[in-house]
Amino acid sequence: MLPVELAVQQQGSEAELLLRVDADLFWFQGHFPGQPLLPGVAQLDWVIHYGTTLLAPGKQFASVENIKFQQPILPGSTLKLTLAWLPEKGLSFHFQRVTEAGLSSASSGKIRLC
């Protein structure tokens, strides 16, 4: 259920990942027929997975502080995921679509871990 990791860079409390979202991912099944989109819950799942694996081992999801979805993520997309962990503020994230024209914001937000 995870995307293909093309690159992972971590420095201290920040990480940057380059991800490929293959069309055959479970998340696209039924969401939506004829025009598949990556659900927000999948994006949150990936943020929690990479955040707790790379930056905050042993932590678990507590709550969503805020989230904003700006553009849909389609099958076959390449994404840049930027994560920053500040224990007192939470885990912030930013998904950007990578295209020939450059980067464009797909979603961003902050979650609380405990």
C-alpha positions in Angstrom: 0.0 0.0 0.0 3.1 2.3 0.0 4.3 4.2 -3.0 7.6 3.3 -4.7 10.5 5.1 -3.0 12.7 6.8 -5.6 14.9 8.7 -3.1 15.0 9.3 0.6 17.1 12.1 2.3 17.0 12.6 6.0 18.8 15.3 8.1 18.1 15.6 11.8 14.4 16.2 12.3 13.6 16.7 8.6 13.1 14.2 5.7 12.5 14.5 2.0 11.2 11.7 -0.1 10.7 11.3 -3.8 7.8 8.8 -4.4 6.1 7.3 -7.4 2.4 6.5 -7.1 1.7 3.5 -9.3 -1.7 3.0 -10.8 -2.1 -0.5 -9.3 -2.0 0.7 -5.7 -4.8 -0.6 -3.5 -5.8 3.0 -2.7 -7.1 3.6 -6.2 -9.6 0.7 -6.2 -13.1 2.3 -6.1 -11.8 5.8 -5.5 -13.3 6.8 -8.0 -14.4 4.6 -10.9 -13.5 6.3 -14.2 -11.3 8.9 -12.5 -9.1 7.4 -9.8 -7.7 9.8 -7.1 -5.4 9.1 -4.2 -7.6 9.4 -1.1 -6.6 11.8 1.7 -6.5 8.8 4.1 -3.7 7.3 2.0 -1.7 10.5 2.2 -2.1 10.5 6.0 -1.1 6.9 6.2 2.1 7.6 4.3 2.9 10.6 6.4 2.5 8.6 9.6 4.5 5.7 8.2 7.4 7.7 7.0 7.3 10.2 9.9 7.4 7.4 12.6 9.9 5.3 10.6 12.4 8.1 9.9 11.8 10.9 12.4 9.8 9.8 15.4 10.4 6.1 16.1 8.1 4.7 18.7 5.5 7.4 18.3 1.9 6.8 17.2 -0.9 8.8 15.6 -2.9 11.0 18.0 -4.8 13.5 15.9 -4.9 15.6 12.8 -4.1 19.2 13.7 -4.8 20.6 10.2 -4.8 19.5 6.6 -5.4 21.2 3.3 -5.9 19.4 0.0 -5.0 21.7 -2.9 -4.7 19.4 -6.0 -5.7 15.7 -6.7 -3.0 13.1 -6.9 -3.5 10.9 -9.9 -2.2 7.4 -10.7 1.3 7.5 -12.1 2.2 10.8 -10.3 5.6 11.5 -8.9 5.5 13.2 -5.5 7.9 15.0 -3.3 7.1 14.5 0.4 8.7 16.9 2.9 8.4 16.0 6.6 9.5 18.0 9.7 9.2 16.7 13.3 9.1 19.0 16.2 7.9 17.2 19.4 6.2 20.2 20.8 4.5 21.2 17.6 3.9 17.9 15.8 4.8 16.3 12.4 4.3 18.7 9.5 4.1 17.5 5.9 3.9 18.8 2.4 3.1 16.7 -0.7 4.1 18.3 -4.0 3.4 16.9 -7.4 6.6 16.7 -9.6 5.9 17.6 -13.2 7.9 18.8 -16.2 6.7 22.3 -15.3 8.1 22.0 -11.8 6.6 21.5 -8.3 2.9 22.1 -7.4 1.3 21.8 -4.0 -1.0 18.8 -3.6 -1.6 18.7 0.2 -0.1 19.9 3.5 -0.8 19.8 7.1 0.3 18.8 10.6 -0.5 15.8 12.7 0.1 15.2 16.4 2.0 12.1 17.5 2.2 10.7 21.0 
